[in-house]
């Protein structure tokens, strides 16, 4: 019933996406999203805000970044239906949250969690000029 498209991100991660999911992304919404992802080195489109995530997956992303001491901009997609749907089309990724490093789509909660568990996130953050708090040697007390 569904034709599945496979997309590979620069990190070699794959996502499946139904052709039926895609619709025309307006140039106005696309421009708004491009502006949003360009405002900060790390941007998360999420349900809620970092201080009050509105779903478990958004909360998990917030907690991972907090553990690493990463400053990020959280964009609440619940405030704007055009952005909520548009970001899914923009990234060709059907779920929220969505994480961007330097305007490049990285993935969702599952991808970020995997990067955290394998330690790959530390290297990716270094490329952004961000030192993970988890890569710092612990001080003796």
ZIWODA-V528973 format. One record per helix or strand of 3 or more residues. SS is the DSSP state (@ for helix, = for strand). FROM is the first residue (numbers start at 1). LEN is the number of residues. If there is no record, write none. Layout:
ss=<SS/SS>
from=<FROM/FROM>
len=<LEN/LEN>
//
This chain:
ss=<=/=/@/@/=/@/=/@/@/=/=/@/@/@>
from=<4/14/19/27/42/56/73/77/81/98/104/109/120/133>
len=<5/5/3/11/5/13/4/3/11/4/4/10/8/3>
//
